[in-house]
Amino acid sequence: MAQVGAAPAGAELYLGWFFAGVFTLACLGFRFTLPLSIAAYFGAHKVWEWSWLESVLFVAPGLLLMIPGVLLTFILRLRAVK
């Protein structure tokens, strides 16, 4: 849940408050959370002024859960093509 708070803060830094809100809602609506993880890293590192290592460790659990799901989806789509 903290990543959901850090992601708009990181996106706002580069996109502005309006587009950060649109960006966050679009990512959650399409269930594509990789951009939110990247924005959460920037939110923790630049806005909250954490070190880069703390910021990476902050987003690592979400990425570790995301990678197997993406790989499984890719493998299942390759099997369905044949």
CORFEN-V837952 format. One record per pair of residues at least 12 apart in sequence whose ideal C-beta (glycine too) atoms are under 10 Angstrom apart, sorted by the first residue. I is the first residue (numbers start at 1). J is the second residue. Records with the same first field share a line. If there is no record, write none. Layout:
I = J + J
This chain:
2 = 40 + 43 + 44 + 48 + 58 + 59
3 = 33 + 36 + 37 + 39 + 40 + 41 + 43 + 44 + 58 + 59 + 61 + 62
4 = 24 + 28 + 33 + 36 + 40
5 = 40 + 43 + 44 + 48
6 = 36 + 37 + 39 + 40 + 41 + 42 + 43 + 44 + 45 + 47 + 48 + 50 + 55 + 58 + 59
7 = 20 + 23 + 24 + 27 + 28 + 33 + 35 + 36 + 37 + 38 + 39 + 40 + 41 + 42 + 43 + 44 + 59
8 = 20 + 21 + 23 + 24 + 25 + 36 + 39 + 40 + 43 + 47
9 = 39 + 40 + 42 + 43 + 44 + 46 + 47 + 48
10 = 36 + 37 + 38 + 39 + 40 + 41 + 42 + 43 + 44 + 45 + 46 + 47 + 48 + 55
11 = 23 + 24 + 27 + 35 + 36 + 38 + 39 + 40 + 42 + 43
12 = 24 + 39 + 42 + 43 + 47
13 = 39 + 42 + 43 + 45 + 46 + 47
14 = 39 + 42 + 46
15 = 39
20 = 39 + 43
23 = 35 + 36 + 39
24 = 36 + 39
27 = 39
32 = 66
33 = 62 + 63 + 65 + 66
34 = 62 + 63 + 66 + 67 + 70
36 = 59 + 62
37 = 58 + 59 + 60 + 61 + 62 + 63 + 66
38 = 59 + 63
39 = 59
40 = 55 + 58 + 59 + 62
41 = 55 + 56 + 58 + 59 + 60 + 63
42 = 55 + 59
43 = 55 + 58 + 59
44 = 56 + 57 + 58 + 59
45 = 58 + 59
